[in-house]
Amino acid sequence: MSVLVILGSKSDKKIGDKAVDILAQFGVDSKMIVASAHRSPEYLHDEIEKSDAKVIIAVAGLSAALPGAVASKTTRPVIGVPVSGKISLDSLLSVVQMPPGIPVAAVGLDRGENAAILAVEILSLSDEQLREKLEKHRKRLKEWTIEDSKSIGD
C-alpha cells in the first residue's frame, strides 16, 4: 500500500472518499481507516506502526488533532485535511500550527482530492510512471481551462 487515509471519525468518510477516488485514478493503492487521536490513541499508533504506507493522509475536524498526532508517531510525510464545520477555522489552524520539527502538510478545508494529488506528487519523486500520469493530469487541467475560456466567448 502506498497511502494510508486515516479519518478522525466515520462522519469524515465523504472527504476520505475523495482522496481514495483520486488515488485510484492514478493507480495508487490506499487503505482507509477510522482512528481517533483522542478516543483510540493506542489503536491509531498500532495502525501507523503496522502500515507500510509511504504517505499518510489524516482527515479531521473540530480540534483536528489527528494529523499532528499521526506526525508525532512517524517520519513519513503526513498530509492534513481539515474538515469544515460550525467553526471551520479551528480545524484549519490546528492542522497548520504544528510545533517546529513535526511538520504536517495542509490542504484546504474538505480538500481530500488535493491531499491525494499531493500524495501522488510525493510518490512520483521515485516513480517515473506516476510522474508521467501527473504530467498528463496537469495537461488535461490546462486544456479544460482553455476550453472553459473559449466557451464563454469574448
C-alpha positions in Angstrom: 0.0 0.0 0.0 1.2 3.5 -0.8 -1.2 5.8 1.1 -3.0 5.3 4.4 -6.0 7.5 4.8 -7.0 8.0 8.4 -10.3 9.5 9.3 -10.9 11.0 12.8 -14.5 9.7 12.6 -16.8 8.0 10.3 -18.5 11.3 9.5 -15.3 12.3 7.6 -15.7 9.4 5.1 -17.1 11.6 2.3 -13.8 13.6 2.4 -11.7 10.5 2.7 -13.6 9.0 -0.3 -12.5 12.0 -2.4 -8.9 11.1 -1.7 -9.3 7.4 -2.3 -11.0 8.0 -5.6 -8.3 10.3 -6.9 -5.6 7.9 -5.7 -7.4 5.0 -7.6 -7.5 7.2 -10.7 -3.7 7.4 -10.6 -3.4 3.6 -9.8 -2.1 4.3 -6.3 -3.1 1.7 -3.6 -4.7 3.0 -0.5 -6.4 1.9 2.7 -8.9 4.0 4.7 -9.4 3.5 8.5 -11.1 5.4 11.3 -8.8 6.1 14.3 -9.3 9.0 16.7 -6.3 10.8 18.3 -8.4 11.1 21.5 -10.8 8.2 21.6 -8.4 5.5 20.3 -4.8 6.6 20.6 -3.4 3.1 21.0 -5.3 1.8 18.0 -4.0 4.8 16.0 -0.4 4.2 17.0 -0.8 0.4 16.2 -2.2 1.1 12.7 0.5 3.6 11.9 3.2 1.2 13.1 2.0 -1.8 11.1 1.2 0.2 7.9 3.7 0.1 5.0 2.2 3.3 3.5 4.7 5.8 2.2 2.4 8.8 2.7 -0.4 9.3 5.3 -3.4 11.5 4.8 -5.2 12.4 8.1 -8.7 13.9 7.8 -10.1 15.5 10.9 -12.5 18.3 12.1 -13.2 20.0 15.4 -9.8 20.2 17.2 -8.2 18.4 14.2 -5.5 16.9 16.4 -5.3 13.8 14.3 -2.7 15.0 11.7 -0.4 16.2 14.4 -0.8 13.0 16.4 0.0 11.0 13.3 3.0 13.1 12.5 4.3 12.6 16.1 4.3 8.8 15.5 6.1 8.6 12.1 8.7 10.2 9.9 6.7 9.6 6.8 5.0 12.6 5.1 1.6 13.4 6.7 -1.0 15.5 4.8 -3.7 17.0 7.0 -7.2 17.6 5.7 -9.1 20.0 7.9 -12.9 19.4 7.9 -15.2 22.3 7.8 -17.9 22.6 10.4 -19.6 25.2 12.5 -16.2 26.7 13.4 -14.1 25.9 10.3 -11.1 27.9 11.1 -10.4 25.9 14.3 -9.7 22.7 12.3 -7.6 24.6 9.7 -5.5 26.3 12.3 -4.9 23.1 14.2 -3.5 21.4 11.1 -1.2 24.3 10.1 0.0 25.3 13.5 2.4 22.4 14.3 5.4 22.9 16.5 8.9 23.1 15.0 10.3 19.7 13.9 6.9 17.9 13.5 5.6 19.2 10.2 2.2 18.4 8.7 1.4 19.5 5.1 -2.1 21.1 5.0 -4.6 21.4 2.2 -7.8 23.4 2.2 -10.9 22.7 4.1 -12.5 19.4 2.9 -10.0 19.1 0.1 -9.4 15.3 0.2 -8.8 15.4 -3.6 -5.9 17.9 -3.1 -4.4 15.7 -0.4 -4.5 12.8 -2.8 -2.8 14.9 -5.6 -0.1 16.0 -3.1 0.4 12.3 -2.1 0.8 11.4 -5.7 3.3 14.2 -6.2 5.4 12.9 -3.3 5.2 9.3 -4.6 6.1 10.4 -8.1 9.5 11.5 -6.9 10.6 7.9 -7.1 8.1 6.6 -9.7 8.5 7.7 -13.3 5.2 6.2 -14.4 3.4 8.2 -11.7 5.2 11.3 -12.7 4.0 10.8 -16.3 0.4 10.4 -15.1 0.7 13.6 -13.2 2.0 15.5 -16.2 -0.9 14.2 -18.3 -3.3 15.2 -15.5 -1.8 18.8 -15.4 -2.1 19.0 -19.2 -5.8 18.0 -19.0 -6.4 20.7 -16.4 -4.8 23.2 -18.7 -6.9 22.0 -21.7 -10.1 22.2 -19.6 -9.4 25.7 -18.5 -8.7 26.8 -22.1 -11.9 25.2 -23.3 -13.9 26.9 -20.5 -12.4 30.2 -21.6 -13.4 29.6 -25.2 -16.9 28.6 -24.2 -17.7 31.9 -22.6 -16.7 33.9 -25.6 -15.0 37.3 -25.8 
